[in-house]
Amino acid sequence: MPLSREKACRSPVIAVSSVLIILFFLPAFTLFAPAALAVQLERPKKVLLHPFEPFPPYSITVNEVVRATCEYLDPARFPDTQNVRRLTELCRRKYSRNAPDVIIAFLKPPLDFPIQYGPELFPDVLIVFCTVEKYQVKGLALGQNVTGLLMEIDPGTTLDIALKLHPETKRIVVISGEHANGRGYKETAREAFRAYEDRLDFLYMSAVPTGEVLQGVANLSGNTPVFYVTMLDRRRLQHRHITENRLPTGGMVRYKTATVRDMYGWPIIGLVAFLLIQSALIAVLVLQRIKLKRAEKTLLVTQFSLDHASDAVIGMDQDAKILYANKAACRRLGRSRDELLTMSVTDVNPDYTPSVWLEFMRHMEKHNTKTFEAGYAVKGGRSVPVEVRADLVEFEGQRYLLAFVRDITERKKEEKEIVDSRNFLQAVLTASPVGICNVRNRVVLWASESLCRMTGYSAEEITGSSSRFFYESDEEFNRVGGILYGQGWCETRVVRKDGSIMDCRIACYAMDGLTYVKTFAQLLIPAMGMVFSVFAPYRESMRG
């Protein structure tokens, strides 16, 4: 029951590791060997002594790693002296003229043979042993040419792991053989398990026939660990429903069916990671392409919109050089695009001399935008009035001007017509003998010059005041309001600023429900109705 201190049930791994370490430090050991051993060690001749045929997996692993000539002593099956003499004679004939450089003894029985017969068969040959325990070499006289690594057995750690896997355990069965190794393992285990005897029941089965061992194990309860094998068996783990994640880190499991994950786990993970990264990159590229297509479409739409805008659009740099002109600009200025791209703002607007342009750029750098009217020179020398809205923009560290130019020729004509009409109307109102005012809620909003002359008040005095001051009394003010806004005209007496009285006929014209235009016409004959009544009979007789 060889059990490792660091990891339970891993003595074959320790054996292989021990052999590798010994072979790695083999040149150092030769420094202490006799001069006869000073041979080339690049490819030493090795003899590996086995205690039995290499059927166990760990023996096969050692043979594959060491790659030496193997001798199988098999002292357990043939312990008699006659067999030992035959083996000694065989080795003498085999290696008398072809002595090995190193002898590797695997386990304790193969170590006894070279120690006892080495001086006769292999004089001064380096002997290296492995997987040998301390108690096995106690009392042995090891020569200067004998070295190796001792294996420590720690059954207590293995028991701790078993109790962790099966915390309900109450009994432990320890099976060992009757040979020397078995007896040594049994004593080592018994010594290690003394600390657990107060809470666990231990059953030691040694030197028991195989049939009784099998029968005794078959009758054990399901929660009774058995200390026998040196490696973990996948079949036993499945039988006892123990998952591998409950095993100690680094443990070896035999008879395990390799899955696709076990065989190609990391390549599959690497391939999946590569595919995921590649898919992510492809997705990023697709998204970037979609954004680029959208940006290109937006740019094309913007370019198309500027090219076909109804207003002229002109782009220029800070030095007044024209960089862009749409179709409307070419049409309005009577020049081709290629021709405009060779010109500057001064060629289009002669008023913008270099000094004026500098002043204009200072304004733009401060305010970024400006709307103004100017006259652009078209081909042929004719000047066209335009309204310009200029914006200062920055792109990639460079400043540019974008000007939207609108032809305002028709608007200028309309404005002139409006001004002419206003002047004409003002002249008519000034020359008219009838006073006119605009009234809202009987408050004067505007008064003509003729009304000011008739009443003696100035326009400032009349505007914003109630029309009450035109009448002699409140009663007359209310009477006129009731008649005037009912039938549209009324005769009354108006009080001038100097206190004199003026007979007037007031007419009212509604603009909306609250605003009216009033006209004041002075009556030359105050009692015009009475005159008509006096002359009425004469008019009738003349008709007769």
C-alpha positions in Angstrom: 0.0 0.0 0.0 2.6 2.6 -1.1 0.9 6.0 -0.6 2.6 9.4 -1.3 2.8 12.1 1.4 1.8 14.9 -1.0 -0.8 13.1 -3.1 -2.4 9.9 -2.1 -2.2 6.8 -4.2 0.4 8.1 -6.6 3.5 5.9 -6.0 3.9 5.1 -9.8 4.1 8.8 -10.5 6.7 9.2 -7.8 8.6 6.3 -9.3 8.7 7.8 -12.8 9.6 11.2 -11.3 12.3 9.7 -9.2 13.9 8.0 -12.2 13.8 11.2 -14.3 15.4 13.2 -11.5 18.1 10.6 -11.0 18.9 10.5 -14.7 18.9 14.3 -14.8 21.5 14.5 -12.0 23.4 11.4 -13.1 26.5 13.4 -14.4 26.8 14.8 -10.9 26.9 11.4 -9.3 29.7 10.2 -11.5 32.0 12.8 -9.8 32.0 10.6 -6.7 32.4 7.3 -8.6 35.8 5.7 -9.3 37.8 6.7 -12.4 36.7 3.6 -14.2 33.2 5.0 -14.4 34.4 8.2 -16.3 32.8 7.3 -19.6 30.7 9.4 -21.9 27.3 9.8 -20.4 25.6 11.5 -23.3 24.0 8.1 -24.0 24.8 5.8 -21.1 24.1 2.1 -21.1 21.4 1.5 -18.6 20.1 -1.7 -17.0 16.7 -1.5 -15.3 16.0 -4.1 -12.6 12.3 -5.0 -12.2 10.9 -7.2 -9.4 8.3 -8.7 -11.8 7.1 -8.7 -15.4 6.0 -5.1 -16.5 2.3 -5.6 -16.6 1.2 -2.9 -14.2 0.7 0.5 -15.9 3.4 2.2 -13.8 6.0 -0.4 -14.9 5.2 0.2 -18.5 5.4 4.0 -18.0 8.9 3.6 -16.4 10.1 1.5 -19.2 9.0 4.0 -21.8 10.6 6.9 -20.0 14.0 5.2 -19.1 14.5 3.3 -22.3 17.0 0.8 -20.7 17.7 -2.9 -20.9 15.3 -4.5 -18.5 15.9 -7.5 -16.3 13.0 -9.1 -14.5 14.2 -10.8 -11.3 10.8 -12.0 -10.1 11.9 -12.8 -6.5 8.4 -13.0 -5.2 7.5 -16.1 -7.4 10.9 -17.7 -7.3 12.6 -16.9 -4.0 14.7 -20.1 -3.9 18.5 -19.8 -4.0 18.8 -21.9 -7.1 16.9 -19.3 -9.1 19.2 -16.6 -7.7 22.3 -18.6 -8.7 20.9 -19.0 -12.3 20.2 -15.3 -12.5 23.7 -14.5 -11.2 25.3 -16.7 -13.8 23.1 -15.2 -16.5 24.1 -11.6 -15.6 27.8 -12.6 -15.4 27.8 -14.0 -19.0 25.6 -11.2 -20.3 27.5 -8.2 -18.9 31.1 -9.4 -18.4 32.3 -7.8 -21.6 29.6 -5.2 -21.9 29.3 -3.7 -18.5 26.5 -1.1 -18.1 27.2 2.5 -17.0 24.3 2.6 -14.5 22.0 0.1 -12.9 18.5 1.3 -11.9 16.8 -0.7 -9.2 13.0 -0.4 -9.2 11.6 -1.1 -5.7 13.4 -2.8 -2.8 13.8 -6.5 -4.1 15.8 -5.4 -7.2 18.1 -3.3 -4.9 19.1 -6.3 -2.8 20.4 -8.1 -5.8 23.1 -5.6 -6.9 24.0 -4.8 -3.3 24.7 -8.5 -2.6 26.1 -9.5 -6.0 27.2 -6.2 -7.4 30.9 -6.4 -6.4 31.1 -9.7 -8.3 28.9 -8.9 -11.3 29.1 -5.1 -11.7 32.2 -3.8 -10.0 32.3 -0.1 -9.6 29.1 0.4 -11.6 26.8 3.2 -10.4 23.6 1.9 -8.7 20.6 4.1 -8.5 17.4 3.0 -6.7 13.9 4.5 -6.6 10.5 3.8 -5.0 12.3 2.5 -1.9 11.1 3.4 1.6 13.2 4.5 4.5 12.5 1.4 6.6 13.6 -0.8 3.7 17.2 0.6 3.6 17.5 0.8 7.4 20.5 -1.3 8.4 21.7 -1.8 4.8 25.4 -1.1 4.0 25.2 1.1 0.9 28.5 1.5 -0.9 29.8 4.8 -2.4 28.4 3.8 -5.8 24.9 3.4 -4.5 22.5 6.4 -4.4 18.8 7.1 -5.0 15.7 8.8 -3.7 13.7 7.4 -0.8 10.0 7.3 -0.9 8.0 8.4 2.1 4.6 6.8 2.8 1.9 9.0 4.3 -1.3 6.9 4.8 -2.7 9.6 7.0 -3.2 12.0 4.2 -4.9 9.3 2.1 -7.2 8.5 5.0 -8.1 12.2 5.3 -9.0 12.3 1.6 -11.1 9.2 2.0 -13.0 10.7 5.0 -13.6 13.8 3.0 -15.2 11.8 0.2 -17.1 9.6 2.6 -17.6 11.6 5.9 -20.0 8.9 7.2 -17.3 6.3 7.3 -17.0 4.3 10.5 -14.7 1.4 9.5 -11.5 1.1 7.4 -10.2 -2.1 5.8 -6.4 -2.3 5.1 -5.3 -5.2 2.8 -1.6 -6.1 2.5 0.4 -9.0 1.2 2.6 -11.4 3.1 5.8 -10.4 1.4 8.2 -8.0 2.9 6.8 -4.9 1.1 3.3 -5.8 2.2 4.4 -6.2 5.8 6.3 -2.9 5.7 3.2 -1.1 4.3 1.0 -2.6 6.9 3.3 -1.4 9.8 3.5 2.0 8.2 -0.2 2.3 7.9 -0.9 1.0 11.4 1.5 3.6 12.8 -0.2 6.4 10.9 -3.7 5.2 11.7 -3.2 5.1 15.5 -4.4 8.8 15.7 -7.7 7.7 14.2 -8.4 4.6 16.3 -10.6 6.6 18.8 -13.2 7.3 16.2 -12.7 4.6 13.5 -12.6 0.9 13.5 -9.7 -0.6 11.5 -9.6 -4.1 10.0 -6.2 -5.4 8.8 -6.2 -8.3 6.3 -2.7 -9.6 5.7 -1.5 -12.9 4.5 -5.1 -13.8 3.7 -5.9 -16.0 0.6 -7.3 -14.1 -2.4 -10.6 -15.8 -2.2 -11.2 -14.8 1.4 -10.1 -11.3 0.6 -12.7 -11.1 -2.2 -15.4 -12.6 -0.1 -14.6 -10.3 2.8 -14.6 -7.2 0.6 -17.9 -8.3 -1.0 -19.6 -8.4 2.3 -18.5 -4.9 3.4 -21.0 -2.0 3.6 -21.0 0.7 1.0 -19.3 3.2 3.2 -16.2 1.2 4.1 -13.0 2.4 2.3 -10.5 -0.3 1.4 -6.8 0.5 1.3 -5.3 -1.6 -1.4 -4.7 -0.1 -4.8 -2.1 2.6 -5.6 -4.1 4.5 -8.3 -7.6 5.7 -8.6 -9.9 3.5 -10.7 -12.5 5.2 -12.8 -14.8 2.2 -12.6 -14.7 2.2 -8.8 -15.4 5.9 -8.8 -18.5 5.4 -10.9 -19.6 2.4 -8.8 -19.5 4.5 -5.6 -20.9 7.6 -7.3 -17.9 9.8 -6.6 -17.3 12.7 -9.0 -13.8 13.6 -10.1 -14.2 17.2 -8.9 -14.2 15.8 -5.3 -10.8 14.2 -5.8 -7.6 16.0 -4.7 -5.9 18.2 -7.3 -3.5 16.4 -9.6 -4.8 12.9 -8.8 -4.4 10.2 -11.5 -7.5 8.3 -12.6 -7.0 5.0 -14.5 -9.5 3.3 -16.8 -11.0 6.6 -17.7 -12.6 6.8 -21.1 -11.2 9.8 -22.8 -13.9 12.2 -24.1 -13.6 14.6 -26.9 -13.2 17.3 -24.3 -10.3 15.4 -22.6 -8.6 14.8 -26.0 -9.2 18.1 -27.7 -10.3 20.4 -24.9 -7.8 23.2 -25.4 -7.8 23.1 -29.2 -11.6 23.2 -29.2 -11.5 26.1 -26.7 -8.9 27.9 -28.8 -10.9 27.3 -31.9 -14.1 28.5 -30.3 -12.3 31.6 -28.9 -10.8 32.3 -32.3 -14.3 31.9 -34.0 -15.9 34.2 -31.4 -13.2 36.8 -31.8 -13.4 36.5 -35.6 -17.2 36.8 -35.4 -16.9 39.9 -33.2 -14.4 41.5 -35.6 -16.7 40.6 -38.5 -19.7 42.1 -36.7 -17.7 45.3 -35.9 -16.6 45.5 -39.6 -20.2 45.0 -40.7 -21.5 47.7 -38.4 -18.7 50.0 -39.5 -19.6 49.3 -43.1 -23.3 50.0 -42.4 -22.4 53.3 -40.7 -20.1 54.2 -43.6 -22.8 53.4 -46.1 -25.2 55.6 -44.1 -22.7 58.4 -43.9 -22.0 58.1 -47.6 -25.7 58.3 -48.4 -26.2 61.2 -46.0 -23.2 63.0 -47.7 -24.7 62.3 -51.2 -28.1 63.6 -50.1 -26.5 66.7 -48.6 -24.4 67.2 -51.8 -27.5 66.7 -54.0 -29.6 69.1 -51.8 -26.9 71.8 -52.0 -26.4 71.3 -55.7 -30.2 71.6 -56.4 -31.1 74.3 -53.8 -33.1 77.2 -55.2 -30.8 79.7 -53.5 -27.3 80.1 -54.6 -24.7 78.4 -52.2 -21.1 79.4 -52.4 -18.3 78.0 -50.2 -15.0 79.8 -49.8 -11.9 79.7 -47.6 -10.5 82.4 -45.3 -8.6 84.0 -48.2 -11.9 84.6 -50.1 -11.1 81.9 -52.7 -14.3 80.2 -54.0 -14.2 76.4 -53.4 -17.8 75.4 -54.2 -20.7 76.8 -56.1 -24.0 75.0 -56.7 -26.1 75.2 -59.9 -28.2 78.1 -58.7 -25.0 80.2 -58.1 -23.7 79.3 -61.6 -27.1 80.2 -63.1 -27.5 83.5 -61.2 -24.0 84.7 -61.8 -24.0 83.5 -65.4 -20.8 81.5 -65.1 -19.9 77.8 -65.2 -18.7 76.0 -62.0 -15.2 75.6 -63.3 -15.0 79.3 -64.0 -16.3 80.2 -60.6 -13.8 77.9 -58.9 -11.0 80.0 -60.4 -12.4 83.2 -58.9 -12.5 84.9 -55.5 -15.2 86.9 -53.7 -13.7 90.2 -55.0 -14.5 89.0 -58.6 -18.1 88.5 -57.7 -18.6 91.5 -55.3 -16.1 94.3 -56.2 -17.1 96.1 -53.0 -15.2 93.5 -51.0 -11.7 94.8 -51.3 -8.9 93.1 -49.3 -9.3 95.6 -46.4 -13.1 95.1 -46.4 -12.6 91.3 -46.4 -10.3 91.4 -43.5 -12.8 93.5 -41.5 -15.6 91.0 -42.5 -13.5 88.0 -41.4 -12.9 89.7 -38.0 -16.7 90.0 -37.6 -17.2 86.4 -38.6 -14.5 85.1 -36.2 -16.3 86.9 -33.4 -20.0 86.2 -34.3 -19.7 83.2 -36.6 -22.7 84.4 -38.7 -23.9 87.5 -40.5 -26.8 88.4 -42.7 -26.5 91.4 -45.0 -27.5 92.8 -48.4 -25.0 93.3 -51.2 -24.8 93.6 -55.0 -23.3 90.8 -57.0 -21.8 91.4 -60.4 -23.1 88.9 -63.0 -21.4 88.2 -66.2 -21.8 91.2 -68.5 -21.3 93.8 -65.8 -24.9 93.9 -64.4 -25.3 94.1 -60.6 -27.9 92.0 -58.9 -29.2 92.9 -55.4 -28.9 89.8 -53.1 -29.4 88.9 -49.5 -26.4 86.9 -48.1 -26.4 84.7 -45.0 -22.7 83.8 -44.2 -21.7 81.1 -41.7 -18.2 80.4 -40.4 -17.6 76.6 -40.0 -14.5 74.6 -39.0 -13.5 71.2 -40.5 -10.3 69.3 -39.6 -8.7 72.5 -38.2 -9.5 74.6 -41.2 -12.1 77.4 -41.3 -14.4 77.9 -44.2 -17.3 80.3 -45.1 -20.6 79.0 -46.4 -22.8 81.7 -48.0 -26.4 81.3 -48.9 -27.2 84.0 -51.5 -30.8 84.9 -52.4 -31.8 87.2 -55.4 -33.9 89.9 -53.9 -34.6 91.9 -57.2 -38.3 91.2 -57.0 -38.4 92.0 -53.3 -36.7 95.3 -53.9 -39.3 96.2 -56.6 -42.1 95.4 -54.2 -40.5 97.4 -51.4 -40.2 100.4 -53.8 -43.8 100.0 -54.8 -44.9 100.0 -51.2 -42.8 103.0 -50.4 -44.3 104.9 -53.4 -47.8 103.9 -52.4 -47.2 105.1 -48.9 -45.8 108.4 -50.0 -48.7 108.9 -52.4 -51.3 108.1 -49.7 -49.4 110.5 -47.3 -49.6 113.2 -49.9 -53.3 112.6 -50.4 -54.0 112.7 -46.7 -52.0 115.8 -46.3 -53.8 117.6 -49.1 -57.3 116.4 -48.1 -59.6 119.0 -46.3 -61.2 116.1 -44.4 -59.6 115.2 -41.0 -59.0 111.5 -40.6 -58.1 109.4 -37.5 -57.8 105.8 -36.5 -59.8 104.9 -33.3 -59.8 101.8 -31.1 -62.2 101.7 -28.1 -62.7 105.5 -28.8 -58.9 106.1 -28.2 -57.1 107.8 -31.0 -54.3 105.7 -32.5 -53.3 107.9 -35.4 -54.4 111.3 -36.7 -53.8 113.0 -40.1 -52.3 116.4 -40.5 -55.6 117.8 -41.8 -57.3 116.8 -38.6 -54.5 118.5 -36.6 -55.0 121.7 -38.7 -58.8 121.6 -38.2 -58.6 121.1 -34.4 -55.4 123.0 -33.6 -53.9 120.0 -31.7 -50.6 118.4 -32.6 -50.4 114.7 -33.6 -48.6 113.9 -30.3 -51.4 115.5 -28.3 -54.1 113.6 -30.2 -52.5 110.2 -30.4 -53.1 107.9 -27.4 -55.8 110.2 -26.0 -59.5 109.5 -25.6 -61.6 111.2 -28.2 -63.7 112.8 -25.4 -61.7 116.1 -25.6 -63.3 116.7 -29.1 -66.8 117.2 -27.5 -68.4 119.9 -25.3 -69.7 117.5 -22.6 -69.9 113.9 -21.6 -73.6 113.8 -22.7 -72.6 114.9 -26.3 -69.7 112.3 -26.3 -72.1 109.5 -25.4 -74.8 110.7 -27.8 -72.4 110.8 -30.7 -71.0 107.4 -29.8 -74.5 105.8 -29.7 -75.5 107.3 -33.1 -72.1 107.1 -34.9 -71.5 103.4 -34.2 -75.1 102.6 -35.0 -75.8 104.4 -38.4 -72.2 105.2 -39.4 -72.4 109.1 -39.4 -73.5 111.9 -37.1 -73.4 115.7 -37.0 -71.9 117.3 -33.9 -70.0 120.3 -32.6 -66.2 119.8 -32.1 -64.2 121.9 -29.6 -60.9 123.2 -31.0 -57.8 123.6 -28.9 -58.4 127.4 -28.7 -62.0 126.7 -27.3 -63.8 127.7 -30.5 -66.6 125.5 -31.8 -66.6 123.8 -35.2 -69.7 122.1 -36.7 -68.6 118.8 -38.2 -70.1 115.7 -39.9 -68.3 112.6 -38.6 -68.4 109.4 -40.6 -67.2 106.0 -39.1 -65.9 103.0 -41.1 -65.3 99.8 -39.2 -61.9 97.9 -39.8 -62.8 95.2 -37.2 -65.0 94.9 -34.2 -63.0 97.4 -32.2 -61.0 99.6 -34.6 -62.6 102.3 -36.8 -61.5 105.0 -39.2 -63.3 108.4 -38.6 -63.5 111.3 -40.9 -64.2 114.8 -39.8 -65.8 117.1 -42.4 -66.5 120.8 -41.4 -70.0 122.0 -42.1 -70.0 125.4 -43.8 -73.8 126.0 -43.2 -74.5 124.9 -39.6 -78.2 124.4 -40.0 -78.2 122.8 -43.4 -81.5 120.9 -42.7 -83.3 124.1 -41.8 -82.3 125.8 -45.1 -83.6 122.9 -47.1 -87.0 123.1 -45.3 -87.3 126.9 -46.0 -86.7 126.5 -49.7 -88.7 123.3 -50.1 -92.1 124.9 -51.2 -90.3 127.0 -53.9 -88.6 123.9 -55.2 -91.9 122.1 -55.5 -93.6 125.0 -57.3 -90.8 125.2 -59.8 -91.3 121.5 -60.5 -95.0 122.1 -61.1 
